[in-house]
Amino acid sequence: MFNWRPVYDIERRGRESEKRTQQLESEFEQRELERDKRLKQLRRENERLAALESRMDALLRNADSSSQTPPATGSN
């Protein structure tokens, strides 16, 4: 009679190894998707903040150029 047990164990470990590899690849892909999503979110936020900063700079330049110094009051 043949001793088939070692071959069975090797095949079983091979299947388990393949299953674990697929699981790790799936987790890696999920992390990549989450990272890409977060990166897109951060880029959108940076664009929004840059636009706000640009608007604030324009408002400040406009306020500086149109502001007149108030006359000094003699409250002594």
C-alpha positions in Angstrom: 0.0 0.0 0.0 1.2 3.5 -0.9 1.9 6.1 1.7 -0.2 9.0 0.3 -0.3 11.1 3.4 2.9 13.2 2.8 1.6 14.1 -0.7 -1.7 15.1 0.7 -0.1 17.3 3.3 2.0 19.0 0.7 -1.0 19.7 -1.5 -3.0 21.0 1.4 -0.2 23.4 2.4 0.1 24.5 -1.2 -3.7 25.3 -1.3 -3.4 27.1 2.0 -0.4 29.1 0.7 -2.3 30.0 -2.4 -5.4 31.0 -0.4 -3.2 33.2 1.9 -1.5 34.8 -1.1 -4.8 35.7 -2.7 -6.0 37.1 0.7 -2.9 39.3 1.0 -3.2 40.5 -2.6 -6.8 41.4 -2.0 -5.9 43.3 1.2 -3.1 45.1 -0.7 -5.5 46.1 -3.5 -8.0 47.3 -0.9 -5.3 49.4 0.8 -4.3 50.8 -2.6 -7.9 51.8 -3.4 -8.2 53.5 0.0 -4.9 55.3 -0.5 -5.9 56.5 -3.9 -9.3 57.7 -2.6 -7.6 59.6 0.2 -5.1 61.1 -2.2 -7.8 62.3 -4.5 -9.6 63.8 -1.4 -6.5 65.6 -0.3 -5.9 67.0 -3.8 -9.4 68.3 -4.0 -9.0 69.9 -0.5 -5.7 71.5 -1.6 -7.3 72.9 -4.7 -10.2 74.3 -2.6 -7.8 75.9 -0.1 -5.7 77.3 -2.9 -8.8 78.9 -4.4 -9.8 80.4 -1.1 -6.3 81.7 -0.5 -6.3 83.3 -3.9 -9.7 85.0 -3.2 -8.5 86.2 0.2 -5.3 87.7 -1.4 -7.4 89.4 -4.1 -9.7 90.8 -1.4 -6.8 92.1 0.7 -5.2 93.7 -2.3 -8.5 95.3 -3.2 -9.0 96.5 0.4 -5.4 97.9 0.6 -5.7 99.8 -2.7 -9.1 101.3 -1.9 -8.7 102.1 1.8 -8.2 105.6 2.8 -6.5 106.6 6.0 -9.0 108.1 8.4 -8.3 111.7 9.4 -6.6 112.1 12.7 -8.9 113.3 15.5 -7.6 115.6 18.1 -9.1 114.1 21.3 -6.4 115.6 23.6 
